Amino acid sequence: MQQPIYDEIGGRDVVEAVVSDFYDAVLADERILDYFDDYDMTELRAHQIQFISSVTGGPVEYTGADMREAHAHLDLDEGDFQAVAEHLEAALRANGVADANVEAILSRVADLKAPVLNQ
């Protein structure tokens, strides 16, 4: 039996490092920075750790809001989604996640594009 991506990439330590690098980049990106103005970033980082852990098959269940519900009020567009995906990919690669696992994670995130963009 193949181990989950979560274990292959290094588990919680790597997920936390990825999320930290991801939000550092997102919060430095003027294209999308305003979307995060009124959020508790500690809480958002914790949700993102849960989310990434969950989509990689880790021992964590994502308990955050439904993706459509969580993003509906933001009026996001394709460019916003792409910017966030680029930062996630860069954070994954910067933390040594293998290409096949980066692609698998991004594929799972791409599956959420329609609900995130409220389509």
C-alpha positions in Angstrom: 0.0 0.0 0.0 1.3 3.4 -1.0 1.8 5.9 1.8 -0.2 9.1 1.7 1.3 12.2 0.1 1.3 13.8 3.6 3.8 11.2 4.8 5.8 11.4 1.6 6.3 15.1 1.8 7.4 15.0 5.5 4.1 15.3 7.5 3.1 18.2 9.7 6.5 20.0 9.8 6.6 20.4 6.0 2.9 21.3 5.8 3.4 24.0 8.4 6.5 25.3 6.5 4.6 25.3 3.3 1.7 27.2 4.8 4.0 29.7 6.4 5.8 30.4 3.1 2.5 30.4 1.2 1.0 33.1 3.4 4.2 35.2 3.4 4.0 35.3 -0.4 0.2 35.9 -0.5 0.4 38.8 2.0 3.2 40.3 -0.1 1.2 40.1 -3.3 -0.7 43.4 -4.0 -3.0 41.6 -6.5 -4.7 39.6 -3.7 -3.5 41.2 -0.4 -6.8 43.1 0.1 -8.8 39.9 0.3 -7.0 39.2 3.6 -7.5 42.6 5.3 -10.1 41.6 7.9 -9.0 38.1 8.7 -7.3 36.6 11.8 -4.2 35.3 10.1 -3.4 32.9 12.9 -6.8 31.3 12.4 -6.5 31.3 8.6 -3.1 29.7 8.8 -4.5 27.0 11.1 -7.3 26.3 8.6 -4.8 26.1 5.8 -2.7 23.6 7.7 -5.8 21.5 8.2 -6.8 21.9 4.5 -3.4 20.9 3.1 -3.1 18.1 5.6 -6.5 16.8 4.6 -5.9 17.0 0.8 -2.6 15.2 1.2 -4.2 12.3 3.1 -2.9 13.3 6.5 -4.4 12.3 9.8 -6.4 15.6 9.9 -10.0 16.3 9.0 -10.7 19.7 7.5 -13.3 21.4 9.7 -13.3 24.8 8.0 -16.3 26.2 6.1 -17.5 24.8 2.8 -15.3 26.2 0.0 -18.2 27.9 -1.8 -19.6 29.4 1.5 -16.1 30.5 2.7 -15.3 32.4 -0.5 -18.7 33.6 -1.8 -18.5 37.1 -0.4 -15.1 37.7 -1.9 -16.1 37.9 -5.6 -12.9 36.2 -6.7 -12.0 35.7 -10.4 -9.7 33.4 -12.4 -6.7 35.7 -11.9 -7.1 35.6 -8.1 -7.4 31.8 -8.1 -4.3 31.6 -10.3 -2.3 33.9 -8.1 -3.0 31.8 -5.0 -2.3 28.6 -6.9 1.1 30.0 -8.0 2.0 30.9 -4.4 1.0 27.4 -3.2 3.1 25.8 -6.0 6.1 27.9 -5.1 5.8 27.2 -1.4 5.5 23.4 -2.1 8.6 23.5 -4.3 10.6 25.7 -1.9 10.0 23.1 0.8 11.3 20.2 -1.3 8.0 18.6 -2.3 8.6 16.3 -5.2 7.1 17.2 -8.6 4.6 14.3 -8.7 3.3 15.3 -5.3 3.2 19.0 -6.2 1.1 18.1 -9.2 -1.2 15.8 -7.2 -1.8 18.6 -4.6 -2.4 21.3 -7.2 -4.8 18.9 -9.0 -6.9 18.5 -5.8 -6.8 22.3 -5.3 -7.9 22.8 -8.9 -10.9 20.6 -8.3 -12.1 23.3 -5.9 -11.9 26.2 -8.4 -15.6 26.2 -9.3 -16.8 26.5 -5.7 -14.1 29.0 -4.7 -15.0 31.2 -7.7 -18.7 30.6 -6.9 -19.4 29.1 -10.4 
